[in-house]
Amino acid sequence: MFQSRNIKLVIAYDGTNYHGWQRQAEGFDSVQARIEDVLVRVLGHPLAINGAGRTDAGVHAQGQVANFRTPNMSIPLAGLRMAVNSRLPADILVRSVVAVPDDFHASRSAVGKTYSYQIHVAPDRRTDLAGRIYRYNRPLDIEPMRLAAMRLAGEHDFRGFASSAEQRQDTVRTIFRCEAAELDDRIAITVKGDGFLYNMVRNIVGALVEIGRGHWGPDRIDKIFASRDRSDAGPTAPPDGLTLVCVHYDRRELV
């Protein structure tokens, strides 16, 4: 009987230098391609990894998840992790490697994700955070942003927060947590949900920034839900500040 292992990877990366997670056409570097190419060299057979979700160019991850199958039953998983990390560039790290049941799939088995978005609210740049934070050089009022974030929690139709490129017909999603918090010279926005539409988190952040600068009140969120019109939600926040924090596979983590 043919034997193989289903291997789960948890991956962190700085997305600044990549055209997103997903493997691209020749000449466009991606995180998935980097990891696949190293795994092929280490394991000695062709393979493709399944990612829990795409991240766009410039978006980062602390806990992206991927899985793949290998007939190599002998290599220790700790040794595999060490061998892969020694060949990856410094801005990609495989944080863990574990064997999982045959039916585990990084995307299809997921029940939710948590994202974080960091805004640096100051006139001067933070050079130590270049490429990893959105610099906004005007004041933002955190209190209306908090109130607006609370309105996003629950089950809603998020069509108005989706990119025009979104092709899915079902745009109803449940947000279990949406918070805006002040951290010294930064504002951190955390969003946990059962699923996300294309550019949904960055569009949520764009709306919260407009509310924080006083352009709209917190009730603008209700208008966006009611109209389902992307133009009501304001600009899309840049990718720099967005990080995929973790992918959830246990529904108890969502509440």
Secondary structure, 3 states (H helix, E strand, C coil): CCCCEEEEEEEEECHHHCCCCCCCCCCCCCHHHHHHHHHHHHHCCCCCCEECCCCCCCCEEEEEEEEEEECCCCCCHHHHHHHHHHHCCCCEEEEEEEEECCCCCCCCCCCEEEEEEEEEECCCCCHHHCCCCEEECCCCCHHHHHHHHHHHCEEEECHHHCCCCCCCCCCEEEEEEEEEEEECCEEEEEEEECCCCCCHHHHHHHHHHHHHCCCCCCCHHHHHHHHCCHHHHCCCCCHHHEEEEEEECCHHHHC
